[in-house]
Amino acid sequence: MNNFHHAIRRSQRAALAAALSLTGVSAAAQQPFILTLGGAARLAAEKSAGPEAARTRVAQAEARVRQRRAELLPSLSGAVSEGERTFNSASFGINFRDPVTGRTAFDPNGEVLGPVRTWDVRGTLRQTIADFASIARVRAARASVTAYGADASSASQQAAAAAAILYVRAVRAEAQLAARQADSVLAAELLGIARDQLAAGVGIALDVTRAQSQLASSRAQIIAARSERDRSRLELQRALGLPFSTPVTLADSLAGLPTADALPSEQAATERALRTRADLRSASEQIVAAERQLAAVQAERLPSFAAFADQGATGKNTDHLLNTYTWGLQLSIPMFDGFRREGRADEQRSAVRELDIRRRDLAEAVSIDVRGALLDLASSRELLSAAGERLSLAEQEVAQARDRFQAGVSGNADVISASMNLNAARTQMVDARAAFQAARVALARSQGIVSDLP
């Protein structure tokens, strides 16, 4: 599992190098990150807080594997001790008698002997030869590493989907600002025409006032759109794990993002999602880990076999130490623990059943998620077509009304009304394009392939 951890670290370094290579200069030069939709998703999958935290849990699980493996490896320790001790002679249970007089050597009621000063220098070695419960715990810990790895992949996909949605929101804000600027240009043009007509004696002051009001409204909308753009940029940078001082350039425009992708069939999209969704894989790996935990509990009923030995020197002082040793083989057979193991095993079986229920429910939710995403994508494509038609008609309406106003056939009320319709049509077009791109991201998220977006 160390290889898995190292692979994650290598992928982090590669992602950072790729992000820096997009700029062509070092981050210290504060050159902007040039991001595509897919690039933002991939960068968030590597750099944002959620995946980073999930990868630390993988490292923690790997450390627990080493802890479990230690139960099967030799244990070596050393100790040096020096101290004094007194004894109660009666506590030995032996009556020492003088063979000549027959008198006891010690008081039958006991007396204090000593103190006896001792030195002891000793090394102890213990090696497990066969412990099926420890072996099962190591396997369970390794299964947990795999489960946490799948969970980290799921967190990466979630972060990628969130960043992609924020990217769509950012390019939508850019498009909204551009639309409001276009409205302002039209309002300024109409104001100029109204003033020219008033100066020529063929217009009225009301037309100028209307045009000024329309221009002021357009400027207010520009201010709001600019604020929304700046806020969306900040949220995107936070999702990408970039410092707020780092300039970011969006390589895509909302109108430039693809809209002609062929829709996959429902069956093909669902099958792909069931194969590639990291959260489904994580749920399956969690079941495997729980089953390994159950096997480890059941293996505690089996005997274990170990060897032990210690050797050292002991004596009253360091000038005269005698070597002593102990060695042996130990067979431990679990007999009865008050049904504690049975209770733990039942608890673990219930955990396995719960995880299996969650996995099956998640699989059904994935299928519904894919179907819903396909429906949203299809409807947003139709809405995009309708919005495009309305925008074309609104532009024609403005052109015709402006021609009538310039010819002096009518006042600018019709032009302002048409320009307001054009404003709404542009907003609807921006919203339709953003909804379509959000549906693309939602479909990719439902299939677990957000990081594969271009």
N, C-alpha and C positions, 0 to 999 in steps of 0.2 A: 504493500500500500504506500510505501515511501515513494515508489515511482509515480503513483497517482498524484501525491502531494507535489513532487518536483515538477510534474507535467503542468500542474495548475500554475506554479510559479513561473514556468517558462512561458505559458500562454499569456500571463500578465505582462511580462517583460516584452513579449512580441506585440501585444496590443498597444502598449505605450509607445514602442518604437514605430509601429505603423501610424499611430496618431501623430507623432512628431514628424514622420516622413511626409505626411500630407501638407505640412506647413513649409517644408524645405529648409527650416532653420530651427535652432534650439528654442526651448520654451523660455529661456532667459531673455531672448530678444523680443518676447511678447508679440510674436506674429500670430495672426488669427488661425484658429482651427477651421479648416474647410471641411464641412460635414455634409454627407448625404444622409438620406433617411436611414438606409441600412447601416451606414457608418456610425450614426448616432446610436442605433440599437446595439451594435456590437461593442461600442465603447462603454455604454451603460452596463452591459452584461459583465464587463470586466472590472470597471472602476467604481461603480456605485456602491453604497454602503450595504445594501441587502446581500448581494453576492459575496462581498468581502467577508461579512459576518458568517455567511454559510460556509465559506471555505475555512474559516477558523474552526468551525465545528468539525469539519473533516479532520483537521490537524489534531483536535482534541480526541477524536475517535481513534486516530492512529496511535496517539500516546497511550490510550487505554489498551490497545492491542499489545504494546510493549509491556505494560503492567501485567496483563494476563499471562504473557509468555514467560515472565519472570518466575511464575510458579513452577515451570518445568526446567528451569536452568539451575545450575549449582548455586548454593548459598554458602559463602565463606565469610567468617568473622573471626576476629581476634580480640583477646581481652587480657589485661594485666591488672591484678588486684593485690592489695596489701592491707592487712588488718589484724585485729586481735579478737579473741573469742574466749569466753569462759563457759564451763560445763557444769552441770549438776550431776554428780557421780551416781545418784540414785536413778537418774533417767536412763542409764545404760542397761539396767536390769540384770547386771552381773555382779555377784558378790566375790570379790577377790579376798582370799584367806592366806594368812601366813602358814606355810606347810609345817612349820615347827611348833608355833604356839597355837595355831588354829584360830587366831584372832582375825577379824575382818580388816582389810587394808583401808577401807573407807567407812565412814559413819553410815550405818544402815539407813538412817533417815536422810542421807544425802549431804554432800558438802560441795562447796564451790572449788572447781579445779581450774587452774590457769591463772591469769590469761595466757593463751597460746597465740603467739604472733606467727602469721603465715604469709608467704608470698606465693602467688600463682600466676604463671604466664602460659596462656593456652590459646590454641587455634581450633576452630570448629568448622567442619564441612558437612553439608547435607545436600543430597542429590535425589531428586524424584526419579524413580525408575519407570513407574507406570501409574498414572493418575488420569483416569478417563474423564473425570469431571473437569479437571484443569484443561485438558485438550478440547473438550466441548466448549468451555468458556472462551478459549482463544478463537475458536471458529465463530462463535457468536459475536465476539468483538470485531472480527474481520468482516462479518456480514453487516455489522453496524457501520463500518467505514464505507462500504459500498452504498448503503442506504443514505448516509449523509452526503456522499458524492452525488447521488441522484437528486437529493434535495437541493444541493448547491446548483446543479444544472437547472432545476425548476426555478430557483430564485433568480438565476441569470436570465431566464426567459421572461420572467415577470418584470424584471428591471428593464429588459430590452423593449418589451411591449409598452411599458409606461413612458420610456424615453421616446419611442416612435410616435406615440400619441401627442406628446409634448412638442415633438418636431413638427407634426402636422399643424398643431395649434400655432406654432411660431410662424410657419410659412403662410398660414391663414391670416394671421395678424399683419404680415407683410403685404399680402394681397388686399386686405381690407384697407390698409393705409394707402396703397396705390390707387384703389378705387375712389377713396375720398379725395385724394389729390386730383384725380381726373374730374371729379365733380366740381372741385374748386376752380379748376381751369375753365370748365364750361360756364360756371357762374360768373367768373371774371370777364369772360368773352361776352356774355349776355349783358353785363353791366356796361361794358364798353359800347356795345351797339345801342343800348338805351340812352346813354349820354350823347352819343353822336346824333341820334334822331332828335333828342331834345334840343341840342345846339342848332340843328338844321331847321327847327320849327315844325317837324313832322311827328314829334313824339310828345309825351306828357310826363310830368314829374312823377306821377304814380308809378310809371314803368321803371324809373330809376330807383325809386324807393323799394319796389319789389325786388329788383335785381340786387340791391345792396343787402337786403334782408336775406336773400338766398345765399349770397357770398359769405355773410357772417355765419350763417348756419353751417355752411360747408367748412369754414375754418374751425368751428367748434368741434365738428365731427373729426377733423384731422387731428386735433389735440387729443381727443379720446382714443382714436385709433393708434396714435403714436405711443400713448401710455400703455395700451394693451400690448403693443409690440414689445416694448421694453420689459414689461412684466413677464411675458411669455418667454423671452430670452433668459431672464433670470431663473425661471423655473426649469427651463431646459438645461442650463448649466448646472444647477443643483442636482438634477437627475443624472447628469453625466459625471458628477464628481469633479468638476472643474472649478478652479477659483473664480470668483466673480469678476476679478480683474482681468481674466483671460478673454481676449476678443474672440468671438466666434462668427464665422461666415457660413451661411447656409448655401450649399451648392445648388440646391433645388429651389425652384419656385413652385407655387401651388399649381399653376397652369402647366408647368413642365413635368410634373410627376405623371407616370403612366396611367392611362385610363382604359386602354384597349386590351388588357389581359383577358385571356379566355378563362371562363369560369370552369373549375373542375367539377366533375360529377359528384353528387352527394355521397355515393358509395366510395369513390376513390378518395375523397377528402376525409371521410370518416376513418377509412382504413389507415390512411397515412397518420392521422391524429393518434389513433390507438397504438401505432408503432413508435411514434416519435415524441409524444408528450412526456416531458420529463417528470411531471407530477404523477402521472400514471406509473412510470418506471420507479419513482420513489416509493409509491404505495406498495408496489410488488416487492421491492427490496426490503421495506419495513416488515412485511409479512415473513420474508425469509429470515430476517434478523430475529424476529419474535419466535419463530419456530426453532432457531438455533438456541435461543435462550431457554426454551422449554426442554430441548434435548440436554442442555447443560444441567438443568435442575434434576432431570431424570437420571443423569449419569452420576449424580452424587450418591446414588444407592450402591454403586459399584465399589469394590475394594481398591485401595491404593497401596503402592509398594515403593519404599524409599530406603536409601542407605545413608548412614550417618557415621561420623567419626570425629573424634577430637584428640589432640595430643598436646601436651604441655609439660611444664616443669613446676614442681611445688616444693616448698620447704619452709623452715622457720626463718631463714635468712637467705640472702642472695648468694652467700658463699657456698651453700650446700643445697642445691636444688636437684630433685630426683625426677626423672622423666616418668610420666604416667599417661595412659591413653585409654580411650573407650571407642569401640566401634561395634557396628551391628547392622542388621537388616530389620526393617519395621514393616509389618503388614497391618494395615488399618481396614477394618470391616465395619461399615455403618450398620448399626443394629436397630435402634429406635430413637427417634428424636421428637416424640410427641405429635407425630403426623404433621410436623412443620413443612417437610418437603412436599407432602401431598397437597397441602394448602397452597404452597407456592406454585406447584405444577398446575393446579386448577385455575389459579389466578392467571397464569401465563397462557393457558388454553383459551380463557375468556378474552385475553388481549389479542390473541391470534384471530379469533372469530370476529372481534370488533374491527380489526384492521381489514379483514377480508370483506366485511360489510361495507366499509368505507371505500375500499377499492372498487367494488362492483358499482356502488352509487356514483363514484367519480367517473367510471367508464360510461355510465349512462349520461351523466352531465356533460362529458366531452362530446358525445354524439349529438346531444341537443345543442351544445355550443357551436358545433360545426354547422349544423343545419340553420341555426339562427344567423350565423355570420354569412352564409351563402344567401339567405333571404335578404339580409340588409345590403349586401353588395349588389344584388340584382335590382333591388328597389332604388338604391342610390344611383345606379347607372341610369335608370329611367328618369329619375329626378334631375340628373345632370343634363340629360338631353332636353327635358322640358325647360330647364333654366336657361340653357343656351338659346332655345327658340324665343323665350320671352326677352332675353337680352337683345337679340337681333331686332325684334319688333320695337323694343323701347328705343334703340338707337335710331331706327327709321322714324319713329314718332318725333324724336327731338330734332332730327334733321328737317323734317317737313314743317314742324312748328317754327323753327328758326328761320327757314326760308320765307314763311308767311310774315314773320315779324320784321325781317329785313326789308321785305317788299312793302311794308306799311299796310298790309291787308288786315292785320290784327295786332292787338297789344301783346305784351310779353307774358300775360297770364297763362296763355296756352303753352308757351315755351317753358315757363317755370313748372307748370303742372307736368309737362312731359319730362323735364329734367328730374323731378321728384320720382316719377315712375322709373326713370333710368337708374337713379340712385338705388331704389329698391331692387331693381333687376340685377344690378351689379352685386349688391349684398347677397341676393339669393344665389347668384352664380358662385360667389366665393363660398357660401355655406354648402352648396351642393358639391363643389369640388372637395372641400374639406371633409364632408360626410363620406364621400366615396373613398378618399384616402384612409380615413378612420376605419371604414369597413374593410379595406384591404389589410390594414394592420390587425383588425379583429380576427379576420380569417386566418392570417398567419399565426396569430397567438393561439387560436383554437387548435391549430395543427402542431404547435410547438416549433415553428420555424421562423420566428420573428428575426433571428440573427441572420437568416439567409436572404433577407430583403436586399435588393440592390441599393 
